[in-house]
Amino acid sequence: MFHVQPRHSKQKSTAQKQQPLTWTMPKCC
């Protein structure tokens, strides 16, 4: 789910390590 936003993945690279889908769900929606 964290790979859905590749462009945001670079800036959220630190966040995805802690919460992969946790930040993707709210940010995406």
C-alpha positions as a Python dict, from the first residue, in 0.01 Angstrom:
ca = {
    (1, 'M'): (0, 0, 0),
    (2, 'F'): (298, 226, 63),
    (3, 'H'): (412, 174, -297),
    (4, 'V'): (90, 332, -425),
    (5, 'Q'): (246, 678, -394),
    (6, 'P'): (602, 653, -534),
    (7, 'R'): (639, 1030, -558),
    (8, 'H'): (540, 1073, -194),
    (9, 'S'): (735, 767, -92),
    (10, 'K'): (1064, 955, -115),
    (11, 'Q'): (961, 1223, 132),
    (12, 'K'): (770, 975, 347),
    (13, 'S'): (1055, 725, 330),
    (14, 'T'): (1118, 772, 701),
    (15, 'A'): (751, 740, 789),
    (16, 'Q'): (690, 429, 581),
    (17, 'K'): (956, 244, 780),
    (18, 'Q'): (762, 307, 1099),
    (19, 'Q'): (406, 301, 965),
    (20, 'P'): (384, 174, 605),
    (21, 'L'): (7, 182, 552),
    (22, 'T'): (-77, 394, 857),
    (23, 'W'): (31, 717, 691),
    (24, 'T'): (-72, 607, 343),
    (25, 'M'): (-436, 557, 436),
    (26, 'P'): (-506, 906, 580),
    (27, 'K'): (-274, 1089, 339),
    (28, 'C'): (-413, 915, 36),
    (29, 'C'): (-775, 963, 138),
}
